[in-house]
């Protein structure tokens, strides 16, 4: 288990960079998320850490010697914590390294953000029972929750090649549509573009194919998390999903925040979980006292976009599923795996756009306009990660990055 509390989590810790100390910042010194950025003059993506309204170039700060974030993600827990300690120490008020670190800062508004790392594989897991029940009613009103749901992690492989950083445009998909009153399907652009707000887990350390990762070891393979939008064409999905599930309705685009919040940064926000009475106990390979629960605050209130819903979950159960079947987590010899935890919403909450928020997003979608609802934005997690340790991190509905290809915090749909 990799996450431990140390002085980098101190809520009173402040930086010599004043923009990192304001109550409004998404990136205080306790957060330190990783991402890839470039300026006009850069040929390659560079690895940076967000701090206040700046990006710390880790190579210019002489903290690393690579441009490959996947290599950093492969590090074991101790070297990862040592790097976090070095970054935090250099950014603290009174640091002897302030001059060197200040020379490595780049204003966020002046950089382009890309995918945070190379992604070679992508699995979408169906993790929230409330979300699964709500979605199930859309397609199976009399049988919304299938009998296997409470026993085995449910997931499917998505298309990794169409994952992109939030803020880039993507084309509206065209596919077969057939309404209940139509005699035959027709080829047309989707009229029911939808999204689900999810949590992406970036798998950092590989395993050999056929060598299982136990539930006790699973967390040490997770580098961090980012917010993830799973886009869907619901009218296409309704026609094509039986018997094998969605295909063209869900593989045209997925968008992810350019910032990965590390598991170390989330250590203060763990919270115990009590299983509801009557729920079956997981099989032993999916249960462990060493694998604690988190509180994930990732829902969006369609009326008040700054309000979040809180859901609980054990993200590493999905990770344990793949190798238990004899499959390697990453593809190849470097880390290239993204797992999305599907709309971790609470009871009575949607966590996706099929409910009230769908009306607004579909109005944008039908016109081909730029969608600017809060749940489409690239939301850096966590906004107040320097709050007291007994509170879950809030997620900002604002973006703190510059992006010159489309308006900040929006995804263009053409």
ABEGO torsion letter per residue (X at the ends): XABBBBAAABAABBBABAAAABAABABBAAAGBBBBBBBAABABBBBBBBBEABBBBAAAAGABABABAAAAAABBAAAAAAAAAAAAAAABBGBAAAAAAAAABBBAAABBBBBABBBABBBBBBABAAAAAAAAAAABAABABBAAAAABBBBBBBBAAABBBBGBBBBBBBBBBBBAABABBBBBBBABBBBBBBBBBBBABBBBBGBBBBAAAAAAABAEBBBBBBBBBAAAAAAAAOAAEBBAAAAABBBBBABBBBAAAAAAABBBBBBBBGBBBBBAAABBAABBBBBBBABBBAABAABBBBBBBBAAAAAAAAAAAGBBABBEABBBBBBBBBGBBBBGBAGBAABAAAAAAAAAAAAGBBBABAAABBBBOBABAABBAABBBBBBABBBBBBAABBBGBBBBX
